[in-house]
Amino acid sequence: MVDKVFQRRGAALGIVTAAGEVAPFMPGDRIRIKHRVPIGHYRVPQYLRDKVGVVQSIVEPSAIDNEEEGYGRNAGSRLHYYNIAFPLAEIWPGYGAARDRLQVDVFETWLEKIR
């Protein structure tokens, strides 16, 4: 039942998903970047880890995890990238202009939903 609801929401946004490949985050969802400290080069800047942002859009089509692929550890799983907007005051406390924001594309494995 839940998958059908997500598929309807996705279809309304023009997103086509394969069976079991439903994007768990939708535009407007508040998320937090996980605070992980893996060894090596990863695409999420350190200053964004543990910060709160809002999903602006889902980057389609789904893609492989290029961080894992770069180390030869990808088994072909396909997840999503999301365009996330962060208020600059969230990243740099004391930043003056409340409307300014930074938008970054982040892979699904780095995100956790804020309830």
DSSP file (Angstrom, degrees, kcal/mol; ACC not computed):
  #  RESIDUE AA STRUCTURE BP1 BP2  ACC     N-H-->O    O-->H-N    N-H-->O    O-->H-N    TCO  KAPPA ALPHA  PHI   PSI    X-CA   Y-CA   Z-CA
    1    1 A M     >        0   0    0      0, 0.0     4,-1.7     0, 0.0     5,-0.1   0.000 360.0 360.0 360.0 -46.3    0.0    0.0    0.0
    2    2 A V  H  >  +     0   0    0      1,-0.2     4,-2.3     2,-0.2     5,-0.2   0.917 360.0  54.2 -61.9 -42.9    2.7    2.5    0.9
    3    3 A D  H  > S+     0   0    0      1,-0.2     4,-2.7     2,-0.2    -1,-0.2   0.883 106.0  53.1 -58.8 -38.4    4.6    1.8   -2.3
    4    4 A K  H  > S+     0   0    0      2,-0.2     4,-2.2     1,-0.2    -1,-0.2   0.886 107.8  50.6 -64.9 -38.2    1.5    2.6   -4.3
    5    5 A V  H  X S+     0   0    0     -4,-1.7     4,-2.4     2,-0.2    -2,-0.2   0.941 113.0  45.9 -63.3 -47.1    1.1    6.0   -2.5
    6    6 A F  H  X S+     0   0    0     -4,-2.3     4,-3.0     1,-0.2    -2,-0.2   0.890 111.2  52.8 -63.2 -39.5    4.8    6.8   -3.3
    7    7 A Q  H  X S+     0   0    0     -4,-2.7     4,-2.8     2,-0.2    -1,-0.2   0.898 109.6  48.4 -64.0 -39.3    4.3    5.7   -6.9
    8    8 A R  H  X S+     0   0    0     -4,-2.2     4,-2.1     2,-0.2    -2,-0.2   0.924 113.2  47.4 -64.9 -43.7    1.3    7.9   -7.3
    9    9 A R  H  X S+     0   0    0     -4,-2.4     4,-1.0     1,-0.2    -2,-0.2   0.926 114.6  47.3 -61.5 -43.7    3.3   10.9   -5.8
   10   10 A G  H ><>S+     0   0    0     -4,-3.0     5,-3.2     1,-0.2     3,-0.6   0.909 110.1  51.7 -63.9 -42.9    6.2   10.1   -8.1
   11   11 A A  H ><5S+     0   0    0     -4,-2.8     3,-1.4     1,-0.3    -1,-0.2   0.880 105.1  56.4 -62.3 -37.5    4.0    9.8  -11.1
   12   12 A A  H 3<5S+     0   0    0     -4,-2.1    -1,-0.3     1,-0.3    -2,-0.2   0.800 109.2  47.3 -63.8 -27.6    2.5   13.2  -10.3
   13   13 A L  T <<5S-     0   0    0     -4,-1.0    -1,-0.3    -3,-0.6    -2,-0.2   0.402 122.9-106.4 -91.9   1.3    6.1   14.6  -10.4
   14   14 A G  T < 5S+     0   0    0     -3,-1.4     2,-0.5    -4,-0.3    -3,-0.2   0.699  72.3 144.7  82.0  19.5    6.9   12.8  -13.7
   15   15 A I      < -     0   0    0     -5,-3.2     2,-0.5    -6,-0.1    -1,-0.3  -0.817  35.1-158.5 -96.9 126.4    9.1   10.2  -12.0
   16   16 A V        -     0   0    0     -2,-0.5     2,-0.3    -3,-0.1    -9,-0.0  -0.911  14.6-172.1-104.3 125.7    9.0    6.7  -13.4
   17   17 A T        -     0   0    0     -2,-0.5     2,-0.1   -10,-0.1     5,-0.1  -0.889  19.5-129.9-120.0 149.1   10.2    4.0  -11.0
   18   18 A A    >   -     0   0    0     -2,-0.3     3,-2.4     3,-0.3     2,-0.1  -0.442  56.5 -67.0 -82.0 166.8   10.9    0.3  -11.5
   19   19 A A  T 3  S+     0   0    0      1,-0.3    -1,-0.2    -2,-0.1     0, 0.0  -0.360 125.7   6.2 -56.5 126.9    9.4   -2.2   -9.1
   20   20 A G  T 3  S+     0   0    0      1,-0.1    -1,-0.3    -3,-0.1     2,-0.2   0.526 103.4 106.2  77.7   5.9   10.9   -1.6   -5.6
   21   21 A E    <   +     0   0    0     -3,-2.4     2,-0.4     2,-0.1    -3,-0.3  -0.390  41.0 146.5-115.2  54.6   12.8    1.5   -6.8
   22   22 A V        -     0   0    0     -2,-0.2   -15,-0.1    -5,-0.1   -16,-0.0  -0.769  53.8-116.2 -94.4 131.6   10.7    4.2   -5.1
   23   23 A A        -     0   0    0     -2,-0.4   -13,-0.1     1,-0.2    -2,-0.1  -0.508  19.4-153.3 -66.0 123.6   12.5    7.4   -4.0
   24   24 A P  S    S+     0   0    0      0, 0.0     2,-0.4     0, 0.0    -1,-0.2   0.678  76.5  59.2 -76.1 -15.4   12.1    7.5   -0.2
   25   25 A F        -     0   0    0      4,-0.0    -2,-0.0    88,-0.0     6,-0.0  -0.894  67.3-166.2-115.0 145.4   12.5   11.3    0.0
   26   26 A M    >   -     0   0    0     -2,-0.4     3,-2.4     1,-0.0    29,-0.3  -0.875  39.1 -77.7-125.0 157.1   10.2   13.8   -1.8
   27   27 A P  T 3  S+     0   0    0      0, 0.0    29,-0.2     0, 0.0     3,-0.1  -0.295 120.0  31.1 -53.0 135.1   10.5   17.5   -2.5
   28   28 A G  T 3  S+     0   0    0     27,-3.0     2,-0.2     1,-0.4    28,-0.1   0.148  86.5 131.9  98.3 -17.8    9.7   19.4    0.6
   29   29 A D    <   -     0   0    0     -3,-2.4    26,-2.7    26,-0.1     2,-0.4  -0.460  56.0-131.1 -68.0 136.7   11.0   16.7    3.0
   30   30 A R  E     +A   54   0A   0     84,-0.4    84,-2.5    24,-0.2     2,-0.3  -0.767  35.3 177.5 -85.6 132.8   13.3   18.0    5.8
   31   31 A I  E     -AB  53 113A   0     22,-2.6    22,-2.2    -2,-0.4     2,-0.4  -0.859  24.9-141.5-131.7 164.6   16.5   15.9    5.9
   32   32 A R  E     -AB  52 112A   0     80,-2.7    80,-1.9    -2,-0.3     2,-0.5  -0.989  24.1-123.4-124.5 139.2   19.7   15.8    7.9
   33   33 A I  E     - B   0 111A   0     18,-2.3    17,-2.1    -2,-0.4    78,-0.2  -0.698  37.9-113.9 -77.5 128.3   23.1   14.8    6.3
   34   34 A K        -     0   0    0     76,-3.4     2,-1.2    -2,-0.5    17,-0.1  -0.294  18.7-124.9 -63.2 146.7   24.5   11.9    8.2
   35   35 A H        +     0   0    0     14,-0.2     2,-0.3    15,-0.1    -1,-0.1  -0.763  50.5 151.8 -95.8  91.1   27.6   12.5   10.2
   36   36 A R        -     0   0    0     -2,-1.2    13,-0.1    74,-0.1    74,-0.0  -0.873  34.0-159.5-116.4 152.0   29.9    9.8    8.8
   37   37 A V        +     0   0    0     -2,-0.3    -2,-0.0     2,-0.0     2,-0.0  -0.563  22.9 175.1-130.4  68.5   33.7   10.0    8.7
   38   38 A P        -     0   0    0      0, 0.0     2,-0.4     0, 0.0     4,-0.1  -0.348  35.0-109.1 -72.8 156.8   34.7    7.4    6.1
   39   39 A I  S    S+     0   0    0      2,-0.1     2,-0.2    -2,-0.0    -2,-0.0  -0.687  81.6  25.6 -83.9 137.6   38.3    7.1    5.0
   40   40 A G  S    S-     0   0    0     -2,-0.4     2,-0.5     2,-0.1     0, 0.0  -0.616 105.9 -31.8 109.8-169.3   39.1    8.3    1.5
   41   41 A H        +     0   0    0     -2,-0.2     2,-0.3    26,-0.1    -2,-0.1  -0.784  59.3 174.7 -93.1 123.7   37.5   10.8   -0.9
   42   42 A Y        -     0   0    0     -2,-0.5    -2,-0.1     2,-0.1    25,-0.0  -0.935  34.3-127.7-129.6 155.5   33.7   11.3   -0.6
   43   43 A R  S    S+     0   0    0     -2,-0.3    -2,-0.0     2,-0.1    -1,-0.0   0.448  82.0  88.8 -87.1  -1.8   31.5   13.8   -2.3
   44   44 A V  S    S-     0   0    0     62,-0.0    -2,-0.1    60,-0.0     5,-0.1  -0.864  81.7-123.6 -98.4 117.2   29.7   15.3    0.7
   45   45 A P    >>  -     0   0    0      0, 0.0     3,-1.8     0, 0.0     4,-0.6  -0.250  14.8-123.6 -59.1 143.9   31.6   18.2    2.1
   46   46 A Q  G >4 S+     0   0    0      1,-0.3     3,-1.2     2,-0.2    -2,-0.0   0.857 109.0  61.8 -54.7 -38.8   32.6   18.0    5.7
   47   47 A Y  G 34 S+     0   0    0      1,-0.3    -1,-0.3     3,-0.0    -3,-0.0   0.613 101.4  53.3 -70.7  -9.7   30.8   21.2    6.5
   48   48 A L  G X4 S+     0   0    0     -3,-1.8     3,-1.9     3,-0.1   -15,-0.4   0.598  80.2 112.2 -95.6 -13.3   27.4   19.8    5.5
   49   49 A R  T << S+     0   0    0     -3,-1.2   -14,-0.2    -4,-0.6   -15,-0.2  -0.419  87.6  10.2 -68.5 132.7   27.6   16.7    7.7
   50   50 A D  T 3  S+     0   0    0    -17,-2.1    -1,-0.3     1,-0.3     2,-0.3   0.592 101.1 129.7  75.0  15.3   25.0   16.8   10.5
   51   51 A K    <   -     0   0    0     -3,-1.9   -18,-2.3   -17,-0.1     2,-0.4  -0.681  55.6-125.3 -99.0 155.4   23.3   19.8    8.9
   52   52 A V  E     +A   32   0A   0     -2,-0.3     2,-0.2   -20,-0.2   -20,-0.2  -0.830  37.6 154.6-103.2 135.2   19.5   20.2    8.1
   53   53 A G  E     -A   31   0A   0    -22,-2.2   -22,-2.6    -2,-0.4     2,-0.4  -0.822  37.0-109.1-143.8-175.9   18.2   21.0    4.7
   54   54 A V  E     -AC  30  85A   0     31,-2.2    31,-2.7    -2,-0.2     2,-0.3  -0.982  30.2-115.7-126.2 133.0   15.1   20.6    2.5
   55   55 A V  E     + C   0  84A   0    -26,-2.7   -27,-3.0    -2,-0.4    29,-0.2  -0.508  30.6 178.8 -65.5 123.9   14.8   18.4   -0.6
   56   56 A Q  E     -     0   0A   0     27,-3.8     2,-0.3     1,-0.4    -1,-0.2   0.811  62.7 -19.2 -92.9 -39.8   14.2   20.6   -3.6
   57   57 A S  E     - C   0  83A   0     26,-1.2    26,-2.7   -31,-0.1     2,-0.5  -0.988  59.2-109.8-162.6 162.1   14.1   17.9   -6.3
   58   58 A I  E     - C   0  82A   0     -2,-0.3     2,-0.7    24,-0.2    24,-0.2  -0.876  32.7-133.1 -98.0 129.4   14.9   14.3   -7.1
   59   59 A V  E     - C   0  81A   0     22,-2.8    22,-0.8    -2,-0.5    -2,-0.0  -0.756  39.5-118.6 -85.2 116.3   17.7   13.9   -9.6
   60   60 A E  E    S+     0   0A   0     -2,-0.7     2,-0.2    20,-0.1    20,-0.0  -0.789  78.2  39.2-109.2 152.1   16.5   11.4  -12.2
   61   61 A P  E    S-     0   0A   0      0, 0.0    20,-0.2     0, 0.0    18,-0.1   0.613  89.3-109.8 -80.5 173.6   17.2    8.8  -13.3
   62   62 A S  E     -     0   0A   0     -2,-0.2     2,-0.3    18,-0.1    18,-0.2  -0.234  43.1-162.2 -60.7 158.8   18.4    6.8  -10.3
   63   63 A A  E     - C   0  79A   0     16,-2.9    16,-2.5    -3,-0.0     2,-0.1  -0.860  20.6 -91.3-140.9 169.6   22.1    6.1  -10.3
   64   64 A I  E     - C   0  78A   0     -2,-0.3     2,-1.1    14,-0.2    14,-0.2  -0.436  51.7 -95.5 -78.1 161.1   24.8    4.0   -8.9
   65   65 A D     >  -     0   0    0     12,-0.5     4,-2.6     1,-0.2     3,-0.3  -0.681  37.5-166.5 -78.3 101.1   26.7    5.1   -5.8
   66   66 A N  H  > S+     0   0    0     -2,-1.1     4,-1.8     1,-0.2    -1,-0.2   0.740  83.4  60.8 -68.4 -21.2   29.7    6.8   -7.4
   67   67 A E  H  > S+     0   0    0      2,-0.2     4,-0.6     1,-0.2    -1,-0.2   0.945 111.8  38.0 -66.8 -46.9   31.6    6.9   -4.1
   68   68 A E  H >4>S+     0   0    0     -3,-0.3     5,-2.7     1,-0.2     3,-1.0   0.880 113.5  56.9 -69.9 -38.2   31.4    3.1   -3.8
   69   69 A E  H ><5S+     0   0    0     -4,-2.6     3,-1.7     1,-0.3    -1,-0.2   0.879  99.4  60.2 -60.1 -38.4   32.0    2.7   -7.5
   70   70 A G  H 3<5S+     0   0    0     -4,-1.8    -1,-0.3     1,-0.3    -2,-0.2   0.753 109.4  42.6 -62.8 -23.7   35.2    4.7   -7.2
   71   71 A Y  T <<5S-     0   0    0     -3,-1.0    -1,-0.3    -4,-0.6    -2,-0.2   0.264 118.2-110.9-104.0   9.4   36.6    2.0   -4.8
   72   72 A G  T < 5S+     0   0    0     -3,-1.7    -3,-0.2    -4,-0.2    -2,-0.1   0.752  87.2 115.2  70.8  24.8   35.3   -0.9   -6.8
   73   73 A R      < +     0   0    0     -5,-2.7     2,-0.5    -6,-0.1    -4,-0.2   0.178  35.0 115.3-112.7  18.0   32.6   -1.8   -4.2
   74   74 A N        -     0   0    0     -6,-0.4   -10,-0.0    -5,-0.1    -8,-0.0  -0.777  42.5-168.5 -94.4 127.4   29.4   -1.2   -6.1
   75   75 A A        -     0   0    0     -2,-0.5    -1,-0.1     2,-0.0    -2,-0.0   0.135  61.3 -89.4 -96.5  19.3   27.2   -4.2   -6.7
   76   76 A G  S    S+     0   0    0      1,-0.3     2,-0.1   -11,-0.1    -2,-0.1   0.558  72.1 158.2  89.0   7.8   25.0   -2.3   -9.2
   77   77 A S        -     0   0    0    -12,-0.1     2,-0.5     1,-0.1   -12,-0.5  -0.414  29.2-148.5 -66.1 143.0   22.5   -1.0   -6.6
   78   78 A R  E     +C   64   0A   0    -14,-0.2   -14,-0.2    -2,-0.1     2,-0.2  -0.960  28.0 154.0-120.5 120.3   20.7    2.0   -8.0
   79   79 A L  E     -C   63   0A   0    -16,-2.5   -16,-2.9    -2,-0.5     2,-0.3  -0.491  37.9 -86.8-125.3-162.8   19.4    4.8   -5.6
   80   80 A H  E     -     0   0A   0    -18,-0.2    28,-2.4    -2,-0.2     2,-0.3  -0.815  14.7-142.7-118.4 151.7   18.7    8.5   -6.0
   81   81 A Y  E     -CD  59 107A   0    -22,-0.8   -22,-2.8    -2,-0.3     2,-0.4  -0.835  24.3-158.1 -98.9 148.8   20.5   11.8   -5.9
   82   82 A Y  E     -CD  58 106A   0     24,-2.3    24,-2.7    -2,-0.3     2,-0.7  -0.979  18.4-129.4-129.7 141.5   18.6   14.7   -4.4
   83   83 A N  E     -CD  57 105A   0    -26,-2.7   -27,-3.8    -2,-0.4   -26,-1.2  -0.833  34.9-168.4 -88.2 118.0   19.0   18.4   -4.7
   84   84 A I  E     -CD  55 104A   0     20,-3.1    20,-2.4    -2,-0.7     2,-0.5  -0.903  12.9-149.3-114.1 135.1   19.1   19.7   -1.2
   85   85 A A  E     -CD  54 103A   0    -31,-2.7   -31,-2.2    -2,-0.4    18,-0.2  -0.900  12.7-170.2-104.6 130.6   18.8   23.4   -0.1
   86   86 A F  E     - D   0 102A   0     16,-2.9    16,-2.7    -2,-0.5     2,-0.2  -0.975  25.6-123.7-117.9 126.3   20.6   24.5    3.1
   87   87 A P  E >>  - D   0 101A   0      0, 0.0     3,-1.5     0, 0.0     4,-1.1  -0.504  24.1-128.9 -62.6 136.7   20.0   27.9    4.7
   88   88 A L  H 3> S+     0   0    0     12,-1.9     4,-3.2     1,-0.3     7,-0.2   0.809 108.4  61.8 -61.9 -27.7   23.5   29.5    4.9
   89   89 A A  H 34 S+     0   0    0     11,-0.4    -1,-0.3     1,-0.2     5,-0.2   0.768  98.7  57.3 -68.6 -23.6   22.8   30.2    8.6
   90   90 A E  H <4 S+     0   0    0     -3,-1.5    -1,-0.2     1,-0.1    -2,-0.2   0.862 115.5  36.0 -69.4 -36.2   22.5   26.5    9.2
   91   91 A I  H  < S+     0   0    0     -4,-1.1    -2,-0.2     1,-0.3    -3,-0.1   0.903 132.0  26.5 -83.5 -45.3   26.0   26.0    7.8
   92   92 A W  S >< S-     0   0    0     -4,-3.2     3,-1.9    -5,-0.1    -1,-0.3  -0.845  85.8-140.4-123.3  92.0   27.7   29.1    9.1
   93   93 A P  T 3  S+     0   0    0      0, 0.0     3,-0.1     0, 0.0    -3,-0.1  -0.198  88.2  31.0 -53.2 138.9   25.9   30.3   12.3
   94   94 A G  T 3  S+     0   0    0      1,-0.3    -5,-0.1    -5,-0.2     2,-0.1   0.377  78.5 151.2  91.9  -4.3   25.6   34.1   12.4
   95   95 A Y    <   -     0   0    0     -3,-1.9    -1,-0.3    -7,-0.2    -6,-0.1  -0.426  40.4-142.0 -61.2 135.3   25.4   34.4    8.6
   96   96 A G  S    S+     0   0    0     -3,-0.1     2,-0.9     1,-0.1    -1,-0.1   0.860  74.0  71.2 -76.7 -41.8   23.3   37.6    8.0
   97   97 A A    >   -     0   0    0      1,-0.2     3,-1.3     2,-0.1    -9,-0.2  -0.682  58.4-165.2 -89.5 107.7   21.0   37.1    5.0
   98   98 A A  T 3  S+     0   0    0     -2,-0.9    -1,-0.2     1,-0.3    -9,-0.2   0.749  85.0  55.4 -62.8 -26.4   18.2   34.7    6.0
   99   99 A R  T 3  S+     0   0    0    -12,-0.1    -1,-0.3   -11,-0.1     2,-0.1   0.635  83.3 103.1 -84.9 -13.3   17.1   34.0    2.5
  100  100 A D    <   +     0   0    0     -3,-1.3   -12,-1.9   -13,-0.0   -11,-0.4  -0.440  48.9 171.9 -72.1 142.4   20.5   32.9    1.1
  101  101 A R  E     -D   87   0A   0    -14,-0.3     2,-0.4   -13,-0.1    -2,-0.0  -0.974  30.6-131.7-148.0 161.1   21.0   29.2    0.7
  102  102 A L  E     -D   86   0A   0    -16,-2.7   -16,-2.9    -2,-0.3     2,-0.5  -0.960  19.2-155.9-113.7 131.5   23.3   26.6   -0.8
  103  103 A Q  E     +D   85   0A   0     -2,-0.4     2,-0.3   -18,-0.2   -18,-0.2  -0.939  18.2 171.5-112.5 131.1   22.0   23.9   -3.0
  104  104 A V  E     -D   84   0A   0    -20,-2.4   -20,-3.1    -2,-0.5     2,-0.5  -0.988  33.3-125.2-138.1 141.9   23.9   20.6   -3.3
  105  105 A D  E     -D   83   0A   0     -2,-0.3     2,-0.4   -22,-0.2   -22,-0.2  -0.801  35.9-176.5 -87.1 125.9   23.2   17.2   -5.0
  106  106 A V  E     -D   82   0A   0    -24,-2.7   -24,-2.3    -2,-0.5     2,-0.1  -0.972  25.5-116.8-129.2 138.4   23.6   14.5   -2.4
  107  107 A F  E >   -D   81   0A   0     -2,-0.4     3,-2.0   -26,-0.2     4,-0.3  -0.448  30.3-113.8 -74.9 147.4   23.3   10.7   -2.8
  108  108 A E  G >  S+     0   0    0    -28,-2.4     3,-1.8     1,-0.3    -1,-0.1   0.757 108.8  68.0 -52.0 -35.7   20.6    8.9   -0.9
  109  109 A T  G 3  S+     0   0    0      1,-0.3    -1,-0.3   -29,-0.1    -2,-0.0   0.681  97.6  54.7 -65.5 -16.1   22.9    7.0    1.5
  110  110 A W  G <  S+     0   0    0     -3,-2.0   -76,-3.4   -77,-0.1     2,-0.3   0.525  95.1  88.7 -90.3  -7.4   23.9   10.2    3.2
  111  111 A L  E <   -B   33   0A   0     -3,-1.8     2,-0.4    -4,-0.3   -78,-0.2  -0.692  46.5-177.9-103.9 144.4   20.4   11.3    4.0
  112  112 A E  E     -B   32   0A   0    -80,-1.9   -80,-2.7    -2,-0.3     2,-0.2  -0.998  29.8-120.4-133.6 138.8   18.1   10.7    7.0
  113  113 A K  E     -B   31   0A   0     -2,-0.4     2,-0.6   -82,-0.2   -82,-0.2  -0.525  16.7-137.6 -78.9 139.3   14.6   12.1    7.2
  114  114 A I              0   0    0    -84,-2.5   -84,-0.4    -2,-0.2    -1,-0.0  -0.862 360.0 360.0 -94.9 124.5   13.6   14.4   10.0
  115  115 A R              0   0    0     -2,-0.6    -1,-0.1     0, 0.0   -84,-0.0   0.434 360.0 360.0 -91.7 360.0   10.2   13.5   11.4
